[in-house]
Amino acid sequence: MHFQDIVGHQSQKKILLESLALERIPHAQLFEGADEQGVLAMAIAYANAVVCGTDKGSSATRLKANAMVHPDIHFVFPSATTQEVKSKPTSNEFSSQWRQFVQEHPYATLYDWSRFLSIENKQAAINVSDALQVMQKVSLKSFEGGWKCVIIWHAEKLTTAASNKLLKSIEEPTSKTLFLLVCPDENQLLATIRSRCQRTYFGRVSKQDITAYLVKKGADQKAASALAVQSNGAVGKALSLFEQQEDQVRYERWFVAWVRTAFRAKGNKGVVLELTDWSQEIASKGVETQKQFLAFAIMLFRAALMTHYGLDQVAPFYTATDFKLSKFASFIHGANILGIMDALEKSAYHLERNGNAQMIFTDLSFKLTRLLHQKAL
């Protein structure tokens, strides 16, 4: 993976290339940004450049790095028990699946990885066993005599025990050892680890860059432009919208059934039972699927608010079903949007902390029933 393969982030690429040229490479770095903005791909490209140096693309070193089998580049990522790995899962046990996943989906999310491993109903984590393996790897000399690099994807998923184990290695690594921590939000890391890393932030990618990328992928110009706007600067999201219409249709149908039932439920006990049934159905899905649905709902409510005030170009939404956003938008306004967003975000927070999904969605549904009937000021 090379810098030129990654969409956008030109200023960050320039800074990283300058650090390589000047041979001023901080031993612990934090790449902060959303998965769908290509942060993992950037970390891999940077690690390849650090470890391979000036080797050309056809050299044995470069070929190994491109295939993600270079012995001096180590990957650590969240995992969970599966039918094959029944206890103490570590990144090493999923290395072949990881290579396939990243090479096929360089802009994928943690949710995509969970689905890939069929662990979406579990909370993936990086545990102490992973940390001990990392400590062992960095204590050895590099295989090719140069730099060795450890990429920790979703470093916020390090357990407290694992973070404490790695702290000394990150703070005082052996010579020519680079730790690259990839994380969507630095505030989710332990302060002791965060303070020891040099941060590079990766924000939204321009609409023009995403549009050009989608056109190369086979989208027509009009569709590519529309998806680029809807993706809100996230390349992976734009690509997902282009390639995975089936998921959007599913989330959209869940959403439509939900809000229609919630709207009818006020003062109607029979419909309240329907709302409870809906909550039970969603609770039966994996936790990552539930979180993805809440993220979809937040996006759709935001688009409805913008449409209500004639600002739909700010947050456009292109439906995959016959759902009419313009009609729904009349019920979303300044008097209820903050309450709706707060309820959705708190629900996602409680799901992240292993709350009871049926209770969370039932409570959320009852709140939505009240908020949808709130009159505009």
ABEGO torsion letter per residue (X at the ends): XBAAABBEGAAAAAAAAAAAAAGBBBABBBBBEBAAAGAAAAAAAAAAAAAAEABBAABAAAAAAAAGABAABBBBBBBBBBAABABGBBAAAAAAAAAAAAAABAABBAAAAAAAAGAAABBBBBBAAAAAAAAAAAABBBAAGBBBBBBBBGAAABBAAAAAAAAAAAABBBBGBBBBBBBABAAABBAAAAAABBBBBBBBBBAAAAAAAAAAAGBBAAAAAAAAAAAGGBAAAAAAAAABAAAAAAAAAAAAAAAAAAAAABGBAAAAAAAAAAAAAAAABBAAAAAAAAAAAAAAAAAAAAAAAGAAAABBBBBABABBAAAAAAABBAAAAAAAAAAAAAAAAAAAAGBBAAAAAAAAAAAAAAAAABBBX
